[in-house]
Amino acid sequence: MSQRDAREQPGAPHPETRPSAQAPTARTDGQDPSGPHLLLLGNINADLVMGPIAAWPAIGTEIITERGEFRAGGQAGNAALALDGLNKPYLMVTSHGTDSLGTWLTGQFTASQTRAYAEPGPTTVSVGVTHQGGERSFLTTPGHLQALDPAPLMALLPEKAAAGSIALLCGIFLSPGLIAGLHPLMARLKALGYRLALDTGWPDSTGWTPDLRAIVDSWLPWIDYLLFNEAELKGQAFGAEAETADVEAAIQRLRPRLPRDGTLIAKLGPAGALACRGQERLALPAPSVAAIDTVGAGDTFNAACLIALVEGQSLAQAVAKGIAAASRAISTYPRSYTPA
């Protein structure tokens, strides 16, 4: 049984309390990691996952879904749960709200591997609706992530990172302060000795605007590992013309914006993944599975792939580990990350 399975499963969300006037408080459990490790820096939130549905219900009507699960989520949160399930060490630096839901949320992760500060106000909640065929849609409240501040996060970082450590920056688009303050945060992480990985997630309803793409382009020279899905790759590379573009053209456009030895990984769902680094290029297929819940699939891939790289495995081995863990996660209920 994984650490996540052993925890008490939540019931319905508790009512949110009013934001307190107190300054953010921090929780730091355990010592700094002594060896190479994966640092998760980004969003955790409460997820309500329901589905699958064939079509959205008409306004004023109700439909019954086959499944529903209330659980910890967010890009950093999903990656942490995957690493718990794989029995791999990590350090997560994040934030939560000051309501009772925030207390519950942080309790879903391994205390000795989690450092979080409390942002006054309600905890962010995301409703993920799965559709027949495996796709999903999300409805998300602003909550604590809207106010996430890089300064308290930097105060929670280790004093240094052992050689080989990687910091994954994820869920950035949900936090305007993180978007604005990412450059000094990346500089701090590099100074500590981390290699940087990036998975921004999907932008809000405004999409891949020219201004947003310019901001992301300014981050890419810092990034050692860029992990995007097909839609994100094409959105960042081509903006409004993304629908008529293909993955190969997006890779060719974005790869030169990374450092010379940077790695671009394209997560292609049922088609597997592509990876490019220097002259090395590989394409690995995904096994055929019956998808039950695809929410967090990319985050699971990130976790398994990056921890394999931290452990010194080859790029091909790491991508294979990412595909295997994600394929297992989306096809099991309750969710599992390792072979049966």
KEGUMAR-338721 format. One record per residue (C-alpha): residue number from 1; residue in one letter; x, y, z. Coordinates in nm, 2 decimals, padded with zeros to 4 digits, m for minus. Layout:
+-----+--------+--------+--------+--------+
: num : residu :      u :      v :      w :
+-----+--------+--------+--------+--------+
: NUM :      a :      X :      Y :      Z :
...
+-----+--------+--------+--------+--------+
***
This chain:
+-----+--------+--------+--------+--------+
: num : residu :      u :      v :      w :
+-----+--------+--------+--------+--------+
:   1 :      m :  00.00 :  00.00 :  00.00 :
:   2 :      s :  00.14 :  00.34 : m00.09 :
:   3 :      q :  00.17 :  00.62 :  00.17 :
:   4 :      r : m00.12 :  00.80 :  00.00 :
:   5 :      d : m00.35 :  00.49 :  00.02 :
:   6 :      a : m00.27 :  00.45 :  00.39 :
:   7 :      r : m00.40 :  00.80 :  00.47 :
:   8 :      e : m00.76 :  00.87 :  00.56 :
:   9 :      q : m00.97 :  00.95 :  00.26 :
:  10 :      p : m01.14 :  01.28 :  00.27 :
:  11 :      g : m01.51 :  01.34 :  00.27 :
:  12 :      a : m01.69 :  01.65 :  00.15 :
:  13 :      p : m01.49 :  01.97 :  00.16 :
:  14 :      h : m01.52 :  02.17 :  00.48 :
:  15 :      p : m01.68 :  02.52 :  00.46 :
:  16 :      e : m01.42 :  02.78 :  00.40 :
:  17 :      t : m01.34 :  03.02 :  00.68 :
:  18 :      r : m01.29 :  03.39 :  00.64 :
:  19 :      p : m00.93 :  03.49 :  00.55 :
:  20 :      s : m00.73 :  03.58 :  00.86 :
:  21 :      a : m00.53 :  03.90 :  00.89 :
:  22 :      q : m00.22 :  03.72 :  01.00 :
:  23 :      a :  00.10 :  03.72 :  00.80 :
:  24 :      p :  00.19 :  03.40 :  00.61 :
:  25 :      t :  00.32 :  03.13 :  00.84 :
:  26 :      a :  00.55 :  02.85 :  00.73 :
:  27 :      r :  00.58 :  02.48 :  00.80 :
:  28 :      t :  00.92 :  02.32 :  00.77 :
:  29 :      d :  00.95 :  01.96 :  00.87 :
:  30 :      g :  01.27 :  01.76 :  00.86 :
:  31 :      q :  01.63 :  01.84 :  00.75 :
:  32 :      d :  01.76 :  01.95 :  00.41 :
:  33 :      p :  01.81 :  01.66 :  00.17 :
:  34 :      s :  02.16 :  01.53 :  00.20 :
:  35 :      g :  02.19 :  01.38 : m00.15 :
:  36 :      p :  02.07 :  01.44 : m00.50 :
:  37 :      h :  01.69 :  01.49 : m00.50 :
:  38 :      l :  01.39 :  01.62 : m00.69 :
:  39 :      l :  01.25 :  01.95 : m00.57 :
:  40 :      l :  00.89 :  02.02 : m00.65 :
:  41 :      l :  00.81 :  02.39 : m00.65 :
:  42 :      g :  00.46 :  02.49 : m00.75 :
:  43 :      n :  00.09 :  02.44 : m00.68 :
:  44 :      i : m00.11 :  02.21 : m00.46 :
:  45 :      n : m00.49 :  02.24 : m00.44 :
:  46 :      a : m00.80 :  02.03 : m00.36 :
:  47 :      d : m00.93 :  01.84 : m00.66 :
:  48 :      l : m01.28 :  01.71 : m00.72 :
:  49 :      v : m01.26 :  01.47 : m01.01 :
:  50 :      m : m01.58 :  01.35 : m01.17 :
:  51 :      g : m01.69 :  01.17 : m01.49 :
:  52 :      p : m01.68 :  01.05 : m01.75 :
:  53 :      i : m01.95 :  01.25 : m01.93 :
:  54 :      a : m02.06 :  01.23 : m02.29 :
:  55 :      a : m02.16 :  01.60 : m02.31 :
:  56 :      w : m02.21 :  01.90 : m02.08 :
:  57 :      p : m02.55 :  01.90 : m01.91 :
:  58 :      a : m02.79 :  02.17 : m02.03 :
:  59 :      i : m02.82 :  02.48 : m01.80 :
:  60 :      g : m03.05 :  02.40 : m01.51 :
:  61 :      t : m03.03 :  02.02 : m01.54 :
:  62 :      e : m02.83 :  01.75 : m01.36 :
:  63 :      i : m02.65 :  01.44 : m01.47 :
:  64 :      i : m02.51 :  01.15 : m01.27 :
:  65 :      t : m02.15 :  01.05 : m01.32 :
:  66 :      e : m02.00 :  00.71 : m01.27 :
:  67 :      r : m01.72 :  00.82 : m01.05 :
:  68 :      g : m01.62 :  01.10 : m00.82 :
:  69 :      e : m01.32 :  01.15 : m00.60 :
:  70 :      f : m01.21 :  01.43 : m00.37 :
:  71 :      r : m00.84 :  01.43 : m00.34 :
:  72 :      a : m00.52 :  01.63 : m00.32 :
:  73 :      g : m00.41 :  01.77 : m00.65 :
:  74 :      g : m00.23 :  02.05 : m00.84 :
:  75 :      q :  00.07 :  01.99 : m01.06 :
:  76 :      a :  00.32 :  01.98 : m00.77 :
:  77 :      g :  00.08 :  01.78 : m00.56 :
:  78 :      n :  00.01 :  01.52 : m00.83 :
:  79 :      a :  00.39 :  01.48 : m00.87 :
:  80 :      a :  00.44 :  01.44 : m00.50 :
:  81 :      l :  00.16 :  01.17 : m00.48 :
:  82 :      a :  00.33 :  00.99 : m00.76 :
:  83 :      l :  00.66 :  00.99 : m00.59 :
:  84 :      d :  00.50 :  00.87 : m00.27 :
:  85 :      g :  00.34 :  00.59 : m00.47 :
:  86 :      l :  00.68 :  00.50 : m00.63 :
:  87 :      n :  00.84 :  00.52 : m00.28 :
:  88 :      k :  01.09 :  00.78 : m00.41 :
:  89 :      p :  01.22 :  01.08 : m00.20 :
:  90 :      y :  01.15 :  01.44 : m00.28 :
:  91 :      l :  01.11 :  01.78 : m00.13 :
:  92 :      m :  00.81 :  01.99 : m00.21 :
:  93 :      v :  00.80 :  02.37 : m00.15 :
:  94 :      t :  00.45 :  02.51 : m00.18 :
:  95 :      s :  00.17 :  02.71 : m00.02 :
:  96 :      h : m00.19 :  02.65 :  00.11 :
:  97 :      g : m00.49 :  02.85 :  00.23 :
:  98 :      t : m00.57 :  02.92 :  00.60 :
:  99 :      d : m00.91 :  02.74 :  00.59 :
: 100 :      s : m00.97 :  02.39 :  00.72 :
: 101 :      l : m00.93 :  02.26 :  00.37 :
: 102 :      g : m00.58 :  02.39 :  00.36 :
: 103 :      t : m00.50 :  02.19 :  00.68 :
: 104 :      w : m00.65 :  01.88 :  00.53 :
: 105 :      l : m00.46 :  01.94 :  00.20 :
: 106 :      t : m00.11 :  01.96 :  00.35 :
: 107 :      g : m00.18 :  01.65 :  00.56 :
: 108 :      q : m00.21 :  01.44 :  00.24 :
: 109 :      f :  00.17 :  01.47 :  00.17 :
: 110 :      t :  00.46 :  01.32 :  00.35 :
: 111 :      a :  00.54 :  01.57 :  00.63 :
: 112 :      s :  00.91 :  01.53 :  00.63 :
: 113 :      q :  00.92 :  01.60 :  00.25 :
: 114 :      t :  00.69 :  01.90 :  00.25 :
: 115 :      r :  00.76 :  02.27 :  00.33 :
: 116 :      a :  00.46 :  02.50 :  00.29 :
: 117 :      y :  00.36 :  02.85 :  00.40 :
: 118 :      a :  00.01 :  02.95 :  00.47 :
: 119 :      e : m00.14 :  03.22 :  00.25 :
: 120 :      p : m00.43 :  03.40 :  00.43 :
: 121 :      g : m00.75 :  03.31 :  00.26 :
: 122 :      p : m00.93 :  03.01 :  00.11 :
: 123 :      t : m00.76 :  02.71 : m00.05 :
: 124 :      t : m00.78 :  02.68 : m00.42 :
: 125 :      v : m01.03 :  02.41 : m00.54 :
: 126 :      s : m01.03 :  02.26 : m00.89 :
: 127 :      v : m01.31 :  02.05 : m01.04 :
: 128 :      g : m01.18 :  01.81 : m01.31 :
: 129 :      v : m01.44 :  01.67 : m01.54 :
: 130 :      t : m01.34 :  01.37 : m01.75 :
: 131 :      h : m01.49 :  01.31 : m02.09 :
: 132 :      q : m01.55 :  00.99 : m02.28 :
: 133 :      g : m01.23 :  00.92 : m02.47 :
: 134 :      g : m01.00 :  01.03 : m02.20 :
: 135 :      e : m00.99 :  01.41 : m02.23 :
: 136 :      r : m01.07 :  01.64 : m01.94 :
: 137 :      s : m01.18 :  02.00 : m01.85 :
: 138 :      f : m01.12 :  02.20 : m01.54 :
: 139 :      l : m01.30 :  02.46 : m01.33 :
: 140 :      t : m01.07 :  02.63 : m01.08 :
: 141 :      t : m01.12 :  02.89 : m00.80 :
: 142 :      p : m00.84 :  03.15 : m00.75 :
: 143 :      g : m00.79 :  03.07 : m00.38 :
: 144 :      h : m00.45 :  03.08 : m00.23 :
: 145 :      l : m00.27 :  03.02 : m00.56 :
: 146 :      q : m00.38 :  03.36 : m00.69 :
: 147 :      a : m00.17 :  03.52 : m00.40 :
: 148 :      l :  00.13 :  03.28 : m00.41 :
: 149 :      d :  00.44 :  03.48 : m00.34 :
: 150 :      p :  00.79 :  03.37 : m00.45 :
: 151 :      a :  00.96 :  03.53 : m00.15 :
: 152 :      p :  00.82 :  03.29 :  00.12 :
: 153 :      l :  00.89 :  03.00 : m00.12 :
: 154 :      m :  01.26 :  03.11 : m00.15 :
: 155 :      a :  01.27 :  03.12 :  00.23 :
: 156 :      l :  01.18 :  02.75 :  00.25 :
: 157 :      l :  01.45 :  02.63 :  00.00 :
: 158 :      p :  01.74 :  02.42 :  00.12 :
: 159 :      e :  02.07 :  02.59 :  00.18 :
: 160 :      k :  02.22 :  02.40 : m00.11 :
: 161 :      a :  02.15 :  02.12 : m00.36 :
: 162 :      a :  02.37 :  01.81 : m00.41 :
: 163 :      a :  02.51 :  01.76 : m00.75 :
: 164 :      g :  02.25 :  01.60 : m00.98 :
: 165 :      s :  01.95 :  01.76 : m00.81 :
: 166 :      i :  01.66 :  01.89 : m01.02 :
: 167 :      a :  01.40 :  02.15 : m00.94 :
: 168 :      l :  01.07 :  02.12 : m01.12 :
: 169 :      l :  00.88 :  02.45 : m01.16 :
: 170 :      c :  00.51 :  02.37 : m01.23 :
: 171 :      g :  00.16 :  02.52 : m01.22 :
: 172 :      i :  00.30 :  02.87 : m01.27 :
: 173 :      f :  00.01 :  03.02 : m01.47 :
: 174 :      l : m00.23 :  02.99 : m01.17 :
: 175 :      s : m00.02 :  03.24 : m00.98 :
: 176 :      p :  00.05 :  03.59 : m01.12 :
: 177 :      g :  00.31 :  03.66 : m00.85 :
: 178 :      l :  00.50 :  03.35 : m00.96 :
: 179 :      i :  00.49 :  03.46 : m01.32 :
: 180 :      a :  00.63 :  03.80 : m01.23 :
: 181 :      g :  00.89 :  03.67 : m00.99 :
: 182 :      l :  01.02 :  03.36 : m01.17 :
: 183 :      h :  01.35 :  03.51 : m01.29 :
: 184 :      p :  01.49 :  03.58 : m00.94 :
: 185 :      l :  01.35 :  03.24 : m00.82 :
: 186 :      m :  01.53 :  03.06 : m01.11 :
: 187 :      a :  01.85 :  03.25 : m01.03 :
: 188 :      r :  01.83 :  03.15 : m00.67 :
: 189 :      l :  01.77 :  02.78 : m00.76 :
: 190 :      k :  02.07 :  02.78 : m01.00 :
: 191 :      a :  02.29 :  02.94 : m00.74 :
: 192 :      l :  02.20 :  02.66 : m00.50 :
: 193 :      g :  02.31 :  02.40 : m00.76 :
: 194 :      y :  01.98 :  02.28 : m00.91 :
: 195 :      r :  01.91 :  02.20 : m01.27 :
: 196 :      l :  01.58 :  02.34 : m01.37 :
: 197 :      a :  01.27 :  02.16 : m01.52 :
: 198 :      l :  00.96 :  02.35 : m01.63 :
: 199 :      d :  00.60 :  02.24 : m01.69 :
: 200 :      t :  00.39 :  02.56 : m01.69 :
: 201 :      g :  00.05 :  02.39 : m01.73 :
: 202 :      w : m00.22 :  02.54 : m01.94 :
: 203 :      p : m00.29 :  02.92 : m01.93 :
: 204 :      d : m00.63 :  03.06 : m01.84 :
: 205 :      s : m00.91 :  03.13 : m02.09 :
: 206 :      t : m00.70 :  03.41 : m02.26 :
: 207 :      g : m00.48 :  03.13 : m02.40 :
: 208 :      w : m00.13 :  03.16 : m02.54 :
: 209 :      t : m00.12 :  03.54 : m02.60 :
: 210 :      p :  00.18 :  03.71 : m02.76 :
: 211 :      d :  00.26 :  03.87 : m02.42 :
: 212 :      l :  00.25 :  03.53 : m02.24 :
: 213 :      r :  00.45 :  03.35 : m02.50 :
: 214 :      a :  00.72 :  03.63 : m02.47 :
: 215 :      i :  00.74 :  03.58 : m02.10 :
: 216 :      v :  00.78 :  03.20 : m02.13 :
: 217 :      d :  01.04 :  03.25 : m02.40 :
: 218 :      s :  01.24 :  03.46 : m02.15 :
: 219 :      w :  01.24 :  03.17 : m01.91 :
: 220 :      l :  01.36 :  02.90 : m02.16 :
: 221 :      p :  01.73 :  02.99 : m02.16 :
: 222 :      w :  01.73 :  02.89 : m01.79 :
: 223 :      i :  01.56 :  02.56 : m01.84 :
: 224 :      d :  01.75 :  02.23 : m01.86 :
: 225 :      y :  01.43 :  02.01 : m01.90 :
: 226 :      l :  01.12 :  02.14 : m02.07 :
: 227 :      l :  00.82 :  01.90 : m02.03 :
: 228 :      f :  00.52 :  02.01 : m02.23 :
: 229 :      n :  00.22 :  01.82 : m02.37 :
: 230 :      e :  00.13 :  01.85 : m02.74 :
: 231 :      a : m00.12 :  02.13 : m02.70 :
: 232 :      e :  00.12 :  02.33 : m02.48 :
: 233 :      l :  00.41 :  02.29 : m02.72 :
: 234 :      k :  00.21 :  02.41 : m03.02 :
: 235 :      g :  00.05 :  02.69 : m02.81 :
: 236 :      q :  00.39 :  02.83 : m02.70 :
: 237 :      a :  00.55 :  02.78 : m03.04 :
: 238 :      f :  00.27 :  02.91 : m03.27 :
: 239 :      g :  00.01 :  03.09 : m03.05 :
: 240 :      a : m00.31 :  03.15 : m03.25 :
: 241 :      e : m00.19 :  02.93 : m03.54 :
: 242 :      a : m00.14 :  02.63 : m03.30 :
: 243 :      e : m00.44 :  02.43 : m03.43 :
: 244 :      t : m00.28 :  02.40 : m03.78 :
: 245 :      a :  00.07 :  02.33 : m03.65 :
: 246 :      d :  00.23 :  01.99 : m03.58 :
: 247 :      v :  00.44 :  01.87 : m03.29 :
: 248 :      e :  00.76 :  01.84 : m03.50 :
: 249 :      a :  00.74 :  02.20 : m03.61 :
: 250 :      a :  00.68 :  02.31 : m03.25 :
: 251 :      i :  00.99 :  02.11 : m03.13 :
: 252 :      q :  01.20 :  02.27 : m03.41 :
: 253 :      r :  01.09 :  02.61 : m03.31 :
: 254 :      l :  01.13 :  02.58 : m02.93 :
: 255 :      r :  01.44 :  02.35 : m02.90 :
: 256 :      p :  01.69 :  02.63 : m02.99 :
: 257 :      r :  01.55 :  02.85 : m02.72 :
: 258 :      l :  01.67 :  02.61 : m02.45 :
: 259 :      p :  02.04 :  02.59 : m02.34 :
: 260 :      r :  02.27 :  02.41 : m02.58 :
: 261 :      d :  02.25 :  02.09 : m02.37 :
: 262 :      g :  01.89 :  02.14 : m02.27 :
: 263 :      t :  01.63 :  01.86 : m02.31 :
: 264 :      l :  01.29 :  01.90 : m02.46 :
: 265 :      i :  01.03 :  01.63 : m02.38 :
: 266 :      a :  00.70 :  01.62 : m02.56 :
: 267 :      k :  00.43 :  01.43 : m02.37 :
: 268 :      l :  00.20 :  01.28 : m02.64 :
: 269 :      g : m00.06 :  01.09 : m02.43 :
: 270 :      p : m00.15 :  00.75 : m02.60 :
: 271 :      a :  00.13 :  00.81 : m02.85 :
: 272 :      g :  00.40 :  00.80 : m02.58 :
: 273 :      a :  00.67 :  01.07 : m02.58 :
: 274 :      l :  00.94 :  01.23 : m02.78 :
: 275 :      a :  01.27 :  01.36 : m02.63 :
: 276 :      c :  01.54 :  01.57 : m02.78 :
: 277 :      r :  01.88 :  01.67 : m02.64 :
: 278 :      g :  02.17 :  01.78 : m02.86 :
: 279 :      q :  02.20 :  01.52 : m03.13 :
: 280 :      e :  02.01 :  01.27 : m02.93 :
: 281 :      r :  01.65 :  01.21 : m03.02 :
: 282 :      l :  01.42 :  00.93 : m02.92 :
: 283 :      a :  01.05 :  00.84 : m02.95 :
: 284 :      l :  00.90 :  00.59 : m02.71 :
: 285 :      p :  00.54 :  00.45 : m02.74 :
: 286 :      a :  00.29 :  00.41 : m02.46 :
: 287 :      p :  00.12 :  00.08 : m02.38 :
: 288 :      s : m00.24 :  00.05 : m02.47 :
: 289 :      v : m00.45 :  00.09 : m02.16 :
: 290 :      a : m00.81 :  00.16 : m02.08 :
: 291 :      a : m00.80 :  00.51 : m01.93 :
: 292 :      i : m01.02 :  00.56 : m01.62 :
: 293 :      d : m00.89 :  00.90 : m01.50 :
: 294 :      t : m00.63 :  01.10 : m01.69 :
: 295 :      v : m00.61 :  01.40 : m01.45 :
: 296 :      g : m00.25 :  01.43 : m01.34 :
: 297 :      a : m00.11 :  01.20 : m01.61 :
: 298 :      g :  00.15 :  01.46 : m01.72 :
: 299 :      d :  00.25 :  01.54 : m01.36 :
: 300 :      t :  00.30 :  01.17 : m01.29 :
: 301 :      f :  00.52 :  01.14 : m01.60 :
: 302 :      n :  00.72 :  01.44 : m01.48 :
: 303 :      a :  00.78 :  01.29 : m01.14 :
: 304 :      a :  00.88 :  00.94 : m01.26 :
: 305 :      c :  01.10 :  01.07 : m01.55 :
: 306 :      l :  01.28 :  01.34 : m01.35 :
: 307 :      i :  01.35 :  01.12 : m01.04 :
: 308 :      a :  01.50 :  00.87 : m01.28 :
: 309 :      l :  01.73 :  01.14 : m01.42 :
: 310 :      v :  01.83 :  01.24 : m01.06 :
: 311 :      e :  01.92 :  00.88 : m01.00 :
: 312 :      g :  02.16 :  00.89 : m01.30 :
: 313 :      q :  01.95 :  00.69 : m01.55 :
: 314 :      s :  01.97 :  00.76 : m01.92 :
: 315 :      l :  01.73 :  00.98 : m02.10 :
: 316 :      a :  01.57 :  00.68 : m02.27 :
: 317 :      q :  01.53 :  00.50 : m01.94 :
: 318 :      a :  01.39 :  00.81 : m01.77 :
: 319 :      v :  01.13 :  00.87 : m02.04 :
: 320 :      a :  01.03 :  00.50 : m02.03 :
: 321 :      k :  00.98 :  00.53 : m01.65 :
: 322 :      g :  00.76 :  00.83 : m01.70 :
: 323 :      i :  00.54 :  00.66 : m01.96 :
: 324 :      a :  00.51 :  00.35 : m01.75 :
: 325 :      a :  00.41 :  00.54 : m01.43 :
: 326 :      a :  00.16 :  00.76 : m01.61 :
: 327 :      s :  00.00 :  00.47 : m01.80 :
: 328 :      r : m00.04 :  00.28 : m01.48 :
: 329 :      a : m00.19 :  00.58 : m01.30 :
: 330 :      i : m00.46 :  00.66 : m01.55 :
: 331 :      s : m00.58 :  00.30 : m01.58 :
: 332 :      t : m00.62 :  00.21 : m01.21 :
: 333 :      y : m00.88 :  00.30 : m00.95 :
: 334 :      p : m00.78 :  00.35 : m00.67 :
: 335 :      r : m00.48 :  00.50 : m00.85 :
: 336 :      s : m00.15 :  00.30 : m00.85 :
: 337 :      y :  00.18 :  00.40 : m01.00 :
: 338 :      t :  00.37 :  00.07 : m01.01 :
: 339 :      p :  00.31 : m00.25 : m01.21 :
: 340 :      a :  00.05 : m00.49 : m01.06 :
+-----+--------+--------+--------+--------+
***
